[in-house]
Structure formats: structure tokens, C-alpha cells
Amino acid sequence: MDRRFLTVLGVSLLFALVVSSLFYQMTARAGGGKKAEQGELKDLVVAAKPLTVGITVKPADVKVIKVANDQFPKMGFSKVEEVIDRPVISNILLDEPLLEGRLAARGSGLGIAPIIPVGMRAVTVRVNDVVGVAGFVMPGMRVDVLVTLRPPGGDSTTVTTTALENILVLTAGTTIQPDARGQAINAPNVTLLVSPDQAEILTLASNEGRIQLSLRNGGDGQPVKPPGIRLAQLYGAPPKPLPSAAAAPRPRPRPVAVAQAAPPPPPPAPPVDQIVVIRGNQKTVETVSNLKKN
């Protein structure tokens, strides 16, 4: 066999051995560093049982497990004391980590109070099978509120208008979360999440007229602002705008009696020519006309 060929083959094998050795050392170092990083364990608070919205976390509801440092979730908890007596505002499954965004502040209340955002209000309205869309209005859904009444003014016809749109349902009856099987809930009342202004509108509408909930798709958040409908339109009458405060007829001002001005005083009489005669301590006045008569 050619000696030159053997030399080239030997050099190639040596070079391959050196490269393999360097690559192995680099891989071993990287793997050892990763194992060392994963070897650092940290405490993580997880749910010992399913936790539903509205309950307050107790020591028996949670447990602590060990997880790798790189697997510790953001906004997680390492101590049980950090989650005790805090209300749950979002459902937590078994063995799921408790996160800051799933719990309300300690002392914020019980039931639905912790899940009401700051600046919003929860208003409950009484419903039946018709108003509540046959029980299919469940927590987490979005509805429109329609009101049927007779507006004040000269036209006393019955009208139906959309008072509120895209309102979140907080509870149905005493249920804060929907049924896992999607079953309809027979609830005599529904609690809606509204602003303070909307709370006044909803209260007035429920007291002065009949309200109806209109179920809408959760992804449909666009306002529609329908013009409303009169009773006469169901019989073919042309639509016309509903009465408003701006369009209401203004009362005519009452006529005010104007006091007649007093007649002007007569002009003063022209001055009369007079002659004054003084004799001692006596003074007499004689008019020119009297002197002429004499």
C-alpha cells in the first residue's frame, strides 16, 4: 500500500479524533450547566382541589410542591401565607398553580364583590322564563336590555327600545359560574355588570316598564343602536323618531298683563302777571286782570 496514502489517512483520523473530543467536551459542559440550573428547586403553591369563583382560599385548599427554577410560573407564589384568605376571581383546577391574577386582594369581600371591577356596579333584575331567554342566560354571557313602555308626552303609544347593549352577566340566580354541562339555569333573577350611569338606566327601566334580555354572541361587541319601534309600526305605519327630551313640545309662555301707563299730568297754567304792594308790615298782591276790571 502506498505510504503517502497511509500518511494522509492517519492524519485524517487524528484530526477527526481531536474534533470529536472538543465537541464532546463542549456538549458535556453545556449539559452539566443545564442540569445544575435545573437542579435548583423552588417551592410553588398549587391548588389541592378545584377552586371556584367566589370562595376564599383556606389552608386545606392549597399545597406546596417543588419545581425547577426555570419552570416557576410568573406571578406565582412560594408561600402559603401569601394566598390564605384571598378570594378566587377565576376558576382554578386541581394541581394548577395559584397566580396573582386569579386572586383578589385580601379583605375585598366575599361572593361576587371581589370580581366587580373598580368603578363598576352589579345590579340584579328579576326575570322569568321569557325575560331570561328560557334560562339560557348564564354567567359570563353578554346580553342587550330591551325595555317596553309608554313614554311621557302627547303620544302615549307603546314603544320598545334598546336601553343597554353588550352587558356582562355576572350571576344567574345564586350561580356565579355556568354549568359544566351547559345546562340551562332556571334562575328567578340575573345580576348584570354595569357602570353607575347604566345602573340608573336599568333600575328606571325595570320599574317603569317591562324589560327583556336579548342574548348576543360573546365575540360580538359592536354597538348597534337600533332606533326602537312603535306599536303602530307592527300594523304597517311608517317609522318616525321616538320622542326625546329635545323633541318634546315646549309649553307656551303665559301672556303677562301689561299695566297701562298713567296719563301724563296736565301742563302747568301759564304764569299770571302780579303787582306786589308793601305798606309797612302789610303785603298785598294784585293781579293785572283784577286791576283791569277795576
C-alpha positions in Angstrom: 0.0 0.0 0.0 1.2 3.5 -0.8 3.0 5.1 2.1 1.6 8.6 1.1 -2.0 7.3 1.3 -1.4 5.8 4.8 0.1 9.1 6.0 -3.0 11.1 4.8 -5.3 8.5 6.3 -3.6 8.7 9.7 -3.6 12.5 9.7 -7.3 12.5 8.9 -8.1 10.1 11.7 -6.1 12.1 14.1 -7.9 15.3 13.1 -11.3 13.7 13.4 -10.4 12.4 16.9 -9.4 15.9 18.0 -12.6 17.5 16.7 -14.8 14.8 18.3 -13.0 15.3 21.6 -13.5 19.1 21.5 -17.2 18.7 20.6 -17.8 16.2 23.4 -16.2 18.5 26.0 -18.4 21.4 24.8 -21.6 19.3 24.9 -20.7 17.9 28.4 -20.2 21.4 29.8 -23.5 22.7 28.4 -25.4 19.7 29.6 -23.8 19.9 33.0 -24.6 23.6 33.3 -28.3 23.0 32.3 -28.5 20.1 34.8 -27.1 22.3 37.5 -29.6 25.0 36.7 -32.5 22.5 36.7 -31.2 21.1 39.9 -32.2 24.3 41.8 -35.7 23.6 43.0 -38.2 26.2 44.3 -41.5 25.9 46.3 -44.7 26.5 44.3 -48.2 26.9 45.8 -50.8 24.9 43.8 -54.5 24.0 44.3 -55.1 20.9 46.4 -58.7 20.7 44.9 -60.7 22.7 42.3 -61.3 26.2 43.5 -64.4 28.0 42.1 -65.1 31.7 41.8 -66.2 33.5 45.0 -64.7 31.2 47.6 -61.9 32.3 50.0 -58.7 30.3 50.0 -58.1 28.2 53.1 -55.0 26.3 54.2 -56.7 23.0 53.2 -57.3 24.3 49.7 -53.7 24.5 48.7 -50.4 22.6 48.9 -46.7 23.2 48.1 -44.7 21.3 45.5 -41.1 21.5 44.3 -40.5 22.7 40.7 -37.3 23.6 38.8 -36.3 27.2 39.0 -36.8 27.7 35.2 -40.3 26.2 35.4 -41.6 28.5 38.2 -44.6 30.5 36.7 -44.6 34.2 36.5 -46.7 35.8 39.3 -46.7 32.5 41.2 -46.5 32.1 45.0 -43.9 30.3 47.1 -45.5 30.7 50.5 -49.0 29.5 51.6 -49.4 32.6 53.7 -49.4 34.8 50.6 -52.7 33.2 49.3 -54.6 32.5 52.5 -57.9 34.4 53.0 -57.8 35.8 49.4 -61.0 35.4 47.3 -60.8 33.5 44.0 -61.9 35.5 41.0 -61.2 32.9 38.3 -61.7 29.1 38.4 -58.5 27.2 39.4 -58.2 23.5 38.6 -56.6 20.7 40.7 -52.8 21.0 40.9 -52.9 24.3 39.0 -50.6 27.0 40.3 -52.2 29.9 42.1 -51.3 33.1 40.3 -51.7 36.8 41.3 -54.2 37.4 38.5 -56.5 34.6 39.8 -56.9 36.1 43.3 -58.4 39.3 44.6 -56.9 41.4 47.4 -57.3 40.2 50.9 -60.4 41.8 52.6 -62.1 42.8 49.3 -65.2 40.8 50.2 -67.0 37.5 49.5 -69.2 36.2 46.7 -69.2 38.4 43.6 -67.9 41.5 45.3 -64.2 40.7 44.5 -64.9 40.2 40.8 -66.6 43.6 40.3 -64.0 45.9 38.7 -63.3 49.2 40.3 -65.8 51.8 39.1 -68.4 49.3 38.1 -71.6 48.1 39.8 -73.6 44.8 40.0 -77.4 45.3 39.6 -79.9 42.4 39.9 -83.1 42.3 37.9 -86.0 39.9 38.3 -86.6 37.7 35.3 -88.8 34.8 34.2 -88.5 32.1 31.5 -89.3 34.7 28.8 -87.2 37.6 30.0 -84.3 35.2 30.9 -84.3 33.6 27.4 -85.6 30.3 28.7 -82.8 30.0 31.2 -80.0 30.2 28.7 -78.7 33.4 30.1 -75.8 32.2 32.2 -72.8 33.8 33.9 -70.2 35.1 31.5 -72.6 35.7 28.7 -73.4 39.1 27.0 -76.9 40.5 26.7 -78.8 43.6 25.5 -81.5 45.0 27.7 -84.8 46.0 25.9 -87.5 48.0 27.6 -91.2 48.3 26.6 -93.1 51.3 28.0 -95.2 54.3 27.1 -93.1 57.4 27.0 -94.4 60.6 28.5 -95.8 63.3 26.2 -98.8 63.8 23.9 -98.2 60.5 22.0 -99.0 57.7 24.5 -98.3 54.8 22.1 -96.3 51.8 23.4 -92.7 51.6 22.2 -89.8 49.1 22.6 -86.2 50.4 22.6 -82.8 49.0 23.5 -81.7 50.6 26.7 -78.3 48.9 27.2 -76.1 46.9 24.9 -73.3 44.3 25.4 -73.8 43.9 29.2 -71.9 41.1 31.0 -73.9 38.7 33.1 -72.3 38.1 36.5 -74.6 35.6 38.1 -77.8 33.7 37.3 -79.7 33.3 40.5 -77.1 32.4 43.0 -74.8 30.8 40.5 -71.5 32.6 39.8 -70.2 30.2 37.1 -72.0 28.4 34.3 -72.9 24.7 34.4 -70.1 22.5 33.2 -72.6 20.6 31.0 -74.0 23.7 29.5 -77.5 23.1 31.0 -80.0 25.9 31.2 -80.3 27.5 34.7 -83.8 28.2 36.0 -83.0 31.5 37.8 -85.6 34.0 39.1 -83.1 36.9 38.8 -80.0 37.9 36.9 -77.1 40.1 38.1 -75.6 42.4 35.4 -72.2 44.2 35.5 -72.9 47.9 34.6 -71.5 51.4 35.1 -73.1 53.7 37.6 -74.9 55.5 34.8 -76.1 52.3 33.3 -77.3 51.2 36.8 -79.6 54.1 36.9 -81.0 53.4 33.4 -81.5 49.7 34.3 -83.3 50.5 37.5 -85.6 53.0 35.9 -86.4 50.7 33.0 -87.3 47.8 35.3 -89.5 50.0 37.4 -91.3 52.0 34.7 -91.7 49.3 32.0 -91.1 45.7 31.1 -87.6 44.6 30.4 -86.4 41.8 28.1 -82.9 40.3 27.9 -81.6 39.7 24.4 -78.7 37.1 24.2 -75.8 38.0 21.9 -72.6 36.3 20.8 -69.7 36.8 23.1 -67.5 37.9 20.3 -70.0 40.4 19.0 -69.1 43.6 20.9 -70.1 46.2 18.3 -72.9 48.6 19.3 -75.9 48.5 17.1 -78.0 51.4 18.5 -81.4 50.4 16.9 -83.9 53.2 16.6 -86.7 51.5 18.5 -90.1 50.5 17.3 -93.7 51.8 18.0 -96.8 49.7 18.3 -98.3 51.3 15.2 -95.3 50.1 13.1 -96.4 46.5 13.7 -99.6 47.4 11.7 -97.7 49.0 8.8 -97.4 52.6 10.0 -94.3 54.4 8.7 -91.5 54.7 11.3 -90.8 58.0 13.0 -88.3 59.0 15.7 -89.2 58.3 19.2 -89.9 61.3 21.5 -87.0 62.7 23.3 -86.4 65.5 25.8 -85.1 67.7 22.9 -88.1 67.0 20.7 -90.8 67.4 23.4 -93.1 70.4 22.8 -92.2 73.3 25.0 -95.0 74.9 26.9 -96.2 78.2 25.6 -95.4 81.2 27.8 -98.5 82.6 29.5 -99.5 86.1 28.5 -98.4 88.7 31.0 -100.8 91.6 31.7 -99.0 94.9 31.0 -100.1 97.6 33.3 -101.4 100.7 31.5 -99.3 103.8 31.9 -100.9 106.6 33.9 -102.0 109.6 31.8 -99.5 112.4 31.8 -100.2 115.3 34.2 -101.8 118.4 32.6 -99.4 121.2 31.7 -99.0 123.9 34.3 -101.0 127.1 33.9 -99.2 130.0 32.3 -97.9 132.5 34.9 -100.1 135.4 35.8 -98.8 139.0 36.0 -98.9 140.2 39.6 -98.2 143.5 41.4 -96.9 143.3 45.0 -97.6 146.3 47.2 -95.9 146.6 50.6 -97.3 149.2 53.2 -95.4 149.0 56.4 -95.7 145.5 57.6 -98.6 144.6 55.3 -98.1 142.9 51.9 -100.8 142.8 49.2 -100.7 141.1 45.8 -102.9 142.3 42.9 -103.1 140.6 39.6 -103.1 142.6 36.4 -106.5 141.2 35.4 -108.1 142.4 38.6 -106.7 145.8 38.1 -108.1 146.0 34.6 -111.6 145.1 35.9 -111.5 147.8 38.5 
